[in-house]
Every structure is written in C-alpha cells, then in structure tokens.
Amino acid sequence: MSRIGKLPITLPAGVTVSVDAENVVTVTSSKGTLTQKVSKLLNVKVENNQVIVEKTVETTEANAMHGLYRTLINNMVEGLTNGFKKSLTVNGVGYKVAKQGNKIIMNLGLSHPVEVVEENGVKLNVPSITEIVVEGVSKEAVGAMAAKIRAIKPVEPYHGYGIRYTDEKVSLKEGKSSGKGGKK
C-alpha cells in the first residue's frame, strides 16, 4: 500500500475539485483550471472538503499508480493556490537576458540572440540581466519550460558559463596544468 496514496488532500478555500464519469479530475480556482485523467484502477472521491484516492483492485500496477495520481492531484491543488516557480541564473562574459513583451531575448555568446516565447500558461520574468524566473500553475509546464531554457546553453564544466538552476551546484573541472619547461 502506498503511504503517499492513502493521505487525503485537504482543499483550501476557493479551490473546487470535481470528478466525472470518465475518471477525469478537474481542479478549479480563481487562478484557472487544471485537468488530469486518472487510471481506471483508481477511484477519486471528494468528501468533507478532502480528496481521497482509493484503489479499485489490489494489483502491482494499481499500487504503483496510487501514489502517483494522488501526488498529481495534490500538485494541481497546490499550483492553483500558490503556484510554482523555478529560477535560472545566466553566467558568462557578455551573457545577458531581457524581456520584450511575452518573450525573453538572451545573448549567450552565440552568433544570434535566442528568443523564448511564453507558452502553456507559463510566465517568464527577468528580475535582473542574469536571472530568469519561470512561474505558472502547472508544475509540469513550469519544469518543462525551465528545462527547455536550460538546454539552450548548458553549463560548461571548466568556467561554469551557461544557464543553470539558481540552487544547482556545478562542480568545475580543473584545467590543464603546465609542465616544467618546454621540449628538449
């Protein structure tokens, strides 16, 4: 039995959850609406301002999905109340970021500036020229957008130039060391 799956999800004020006959869970608040189709091996009930995910059969597959879908529903509730945020840091000589309308423009030492457009309800903010903040209500969409931006210029291991998560630790490699003297 999943320890996470059996925990009930308490609904904060202003958030409503509904489950239809097709086993699609819809979470709604003032920030928006998110939906998730749940496996037929599980049953989702809303009672006493709590969401409860139960298994309909005792199989290995149902055990695996029990905690997964409970966490997905909990992330939808949390995203529609608090939202999710990921911060990225741009590090390098001459590297900078600017926001222009609904897109960010990055100068990353390439032959051209790179543009990234907001999509899937994800907002991109630039608090400083070396910082990017990705915000949204869907944890999946925020993580995907942050990973997409990070993949444009991964951190190189010798100087640490590139785009990284703000809380990411990058271990730098030691460069070449010179020997004594030259050829003899």
C-alpha positions in Angstrom: 0.0 0.0 0.0 1.3 3.4 -0.9 2.0 5.7 2.1 1.6 8.8 -0.1 -1.5 7.5 -1.9 -3.6 6.9 1.2 -3.1 10.5 2.5 -6.1 12.7 1.9 -5.7 16.0 0.1 -7.2 18.9 2.0 -8.8 21.6 -0.2 -8.0 25.2 0.7 -10.7 27.9 0.4 -11.6 28.9 -3.1 -10.5 25.6 -4.7 -13.1 23.1 -6.1 -12.5 19.6 -7.3 -14.9 17.6 -9.5 -14.6 14.1 -10.9 -16.7 13.0 -13.9 -17.8 9.5 -15.1 -14.7 9.2 -17.4 -12.4 9.5 -14.2 -11.2 12.9 -15.2 -10.3 15.1 -12.2 -10.9 18.9 -12.7 -9.4 21.4 -10.2 -10.7 25.0 -10.4 -9.8 28.2 -8.6 -9.6 31.9 -9.4 -6.2 31.3 -11.0 -7.5 28.8 -13.6 -8.5 25.2 -14.3 -6.3 22.1 -14.5 -7.5 18.6 -15.5 -6.0 15.1 -15.2 -7.3 11.8 -16.4 -6.9 9.2 -13.7 -6.4 5.4 -14.3 -9.5 3.2 -14.1 -7.6 1.2 -11.4 -8.2 4.1 -9.0 -11.3 5.8 -7.7 -11.2 9.5 -6.7 -13.8 10.8 -4.2 -14.4 14.3 -2.9 -16.0 14.4 0.6 -15.7 16.7 3.6 -13.5 19.2 1.8 -11.0 16.5 1.1 -9.9 14.5 -2.0 -9.4 10.8 -1.4 -7.7 8.5 -3.9 -8.6 4.8 -3.5 -7.6 1.6 -5.4 -10.4 -0.4 -7.0 -8.2 -3.5 -7.3 -5.2 -4.8 -5.5 -2.6 -5.2 -8.2 1.1 -4.2 -8.5 0.1 -1.7 -11.2 -2.6 -0.2 -9.0 -0.1 0.1 -6.2 2.3 2.0 -8.5 -0.4 4.4 -9.7 -1.9 5.1 -6.3 0.8 7.5 -5.0 1.4 8.9 -8.5 -2.1 10.2 -9.1 -2.5 11.4 -5.5 0.6 13.5 -6.0 -0.5 14.8 -9.4 -3.8 15.9 -7.9 -2.1 17.5 -4.9 0.2 19.4 -7.3 -2.8 20.7 -9.2 -4.4 21.9 -6.0 -1.1 23.5 -4.8 -0.4 25.1 -8.2 -3.9 26.7 -8.2 -3.4 28.1 -4.7 0.3 29.1 -4.5 1.7 28.5 -8.0 5.1 27.1 -8.9 8.3 28.9 -9.6 11.8 28.0 -10.9 14.7 30.4 -11.0 17.6 30.2 -13.5 20.9 32.0 -13.5 22.8 33.0 -16.6 26.6 33.1 -16.1 29.2 34.1 -18.7 31.1 37.0 -20.1 28.7 39.2 -22.1 25.7 36.9 -21.4 22.5 38.8 -20.7 18.8 38.4 -20.7 16.0 40.9 -21.5 12.2 40.7 -21.5 10.3 42.0 -24.5 6.5 41.6 -24.5 5.7 38.0 -24.0 9.2 36.6 -24.8 12.7 36.8 -23.4 15.7 37.5 -25.6 19.0 36.0 -24.5 22.5 36.9 -25.6 24.6 33.8 -24.8 27.8 34.2 -26.8 26.1 32.6 -29.9 26.1 34.2 -33.4 22.5 35.3 -32.8 20.2 36.2 -29.9 17.9 33.4 -28.7 14.2 34.1 -28.2 11.9 32.1 -25.9 8.2 32.8 -26.0 5.8 32.2 -23.1 3.5 29.2 -23.6 1.1 26.9 -21.8 0.2 29.5 -19.2 3.8 29.9 -18.1 5.1 33.4 -17.3 8.7 34.4 -17.9 10.2 37.2 -15.7 13.6 38.8 -15.8 14.4 40.5 -12.4 18.0 41.2 -13.5 20.1 40.8 -16.6 21.4 37.5 -15.4 18.3 36.0 -13.9 15.2 34.3 -15.3 12.1 33.3 -13.2 9.6 30.8 -14.7 6.2 30.9 -13.0 2.9 29.1 -13.5 0.1 27.0 -12.0 1.2 23.7 -13.6 4.3 22.1 -12.1 4.8 20.1 -15.3 4.6 23.1 -17.6 7.0 25.2 -15.3 9.5 22.4 -15.1 9.4 21.7 -18.9 9.9 25.4 -19.7 12.8 25.8 -17.3 14.4 22.7 -18.7 13.9 24.0 -22.3 15.6 27.3 -21.4 18.4 25.5 -19.6 19.1 23.2 -22.6 19.8 26.2 -24.8 23.2 26.7 -23.2 24.1 24.0 -20.7 26.8 24.8 -18.1 30.3 24.0 -19.4 32.4 22.3 -16.8 35.6 24.5 -16.9 34.5 28.0 -16.3 30.8 27.5 -15.3 29.4 29.5 -18.3 25.9 28.8 -19.3 22.4 28.6 -17.8 21.8 26.7 -14.6 19.1 26.5 -11.9 19.8 29.0 -9.1 20.1 26.3 -6.5 22.1 23.9 -8.7 25.6 23.0 -7.6 28.1 22.8 -10.5 31.4 21.1 -9.9 34.1 22.7 -12.0 36.9 20.6 -13.6 40.5 21.6 -13.2 42.0 22.9 -16.3 45.3 21.8 -17.9 48.3 22.3 -15.8 51.6 23.3 -17.4 54.6 21.1 -17.0 58.1 22.4 -16.2 59.9 23.7 -19.2 59.2 23.0 -22.8 60.5 20.5 -25.3 64.1 19.4 -25.0 
